[in-house]
Structure formats: C-alpha cells, structure tokens
Amino acid sequence: MAEASDQATTLCSHCDRDIPSSNIDLHYAHCSRNLEKCKVCSDMVPKKYAEEHFLSTHAPVSCSLCSRSMDREVLAVHKGENCPQRIVTCDYCEFPLPAVDLFEHQEVCGNRTELCNLCNKYIRLRERSNHESICNGVQNIPPEPFRSTGETERGRRPQRRQPAGFSTKSLIFTIAITGLAVVLGSLLFQSKHENSPMH
C-alpha cells in the first residue's frame, strides 16, 4: 500500500506535467517562480531566457536576399524555391542571375539562333531540344512541287539555269546601254563628217 501511494502523481497546474504527489508542493513553488510556458511551442523555458528563446526559435526573420520578413520555419524553403532574388541559371546560356529577371532574360536569350550541325539550319535556342529530337540531318532543301502519279522523271524537262550573277534585268540594261552607245556614236560620226574641210 505504501509503494502504491508513492507512485501516485498529481498534474502541475503551471507546467501540465505529472509530478509525484509527494513532491507536488515543492515542484509547484519552483516551477511557478522560475519557468514560463512558451506561447508558440508550449515548451517550459526559464523565465530569464524566455525572450531569448522566442527570438532564437520563433521570432520572424528577414531574408538576407530580399529582406522580406517571415517565420523562421519557412526561411530555408523561401530562399531555395521562392525568393525572387535567389540566384538561378538561364536554361539556354547557363548565365546566373536573380530569379526575378529570369523570364525577361530567357525571352531574349531563347530567341538567339545556333547552327544545327546535322542539317545546317539555324535553330532558335528555345526550339533546340525539340529540333534535336526530330532532326534527321537532311539539308535544308525546299520541297518539290506536287506531281501527278503519271509523270515520270524521264518525261520532265530540266529547267535551264542562268549563269551565276546574270538576270533578265541586267540583260535589258546591257542592251539599252549598247543601243544608246550606237546611237551616240552614229551622231558623233555624222557630226564629224559634216564638219570635215573636204566637203
């Protein structure tokens, strides 16, 4: 019976802990005088360290990158995933820059072009990964015009190709200049012939 009464406990009204009944008065006197319950986490902390406990554990903190104030518990996630000033890298050039500037940078950077080594076409950087997955290395050749199924290669006439650097406009210009030179030469010759002292 004596052992059973020694094991009896009483709930301390200050710290809400079960205390052996034989010690409850002494415990309560010490507990209520020296300890304080944290309003945030309900831990019992020494009264003289209560403010320090709050500041070091629960007080809002400022992000060192963007100066925004937040709960300490979310600071690491904020800095790693949400802070607009966290450093990220461009998907196209791998340049490090603040996350807040990334969209505008990638709009410009993604429109730059690079030569595809397989098909020799210039491809926008934003389309590069998609292009590489479908590129078969065929040169950039314009599609042939539609032919009926009855037409054969033998029956087609090859188109006459003009010499490089030669066009219809340059041909007409050359004829016009030549004609003008002939007319001027003829007039000049006639004028000299009329002014000749022999006549």
DAMO-V37075 format. One line per field, one symbol per residue. ss: DSSP state (H for helix, E for strand, - for the rest). phi: phi as a letter, one per 30 degrees, with the letter a starting at -180 (. if undefined). burial: + if it has 16 or more other ideal C-beta (glycine too) atoms within 10 Angstrom, else -. A space follows every 10 residues. Layout:
# DAMO-V37075
ss->???
phi->???
burial->???
This chain:
# DAMO-V37075
ss->-HHHHH--EE E------EEE HHHHHHHHHH HHHHEEE--- ---EEEHHHH HHHHHHH--- EE------EE -HHHHHHHHH HH----EEE- -----EEEHH HHHHHHHHH- --EEE----- -EEEHHHHHH HHHH------ ---------- ---------- -------HHH HHHHHHHHHH HHHHHHHHHH HHHH-----
phi->.dddddddbb dddcchcdce edcddddddd dddccbdddc ciddbeedcd ddddddcbde bcddccidca dedcdddedd bcddcddbcd dcchddaded cdeddddddd ddcbddddch cdcdddcddd dddcdciddd cdddddbddd dcdddddddd cdedicbddd dddddddddd dddddddddd ddddddddc
burial->---------+ -+-++---+- ---+--++-- +---++---- ---++----+ --+------- +-+--+---+ ----+--++- --+--+---+ -+------+- -+--++--++ -----+---- --+-+--+-- ---------- ---------- ---------- ---------- ---------- ---------- ---------
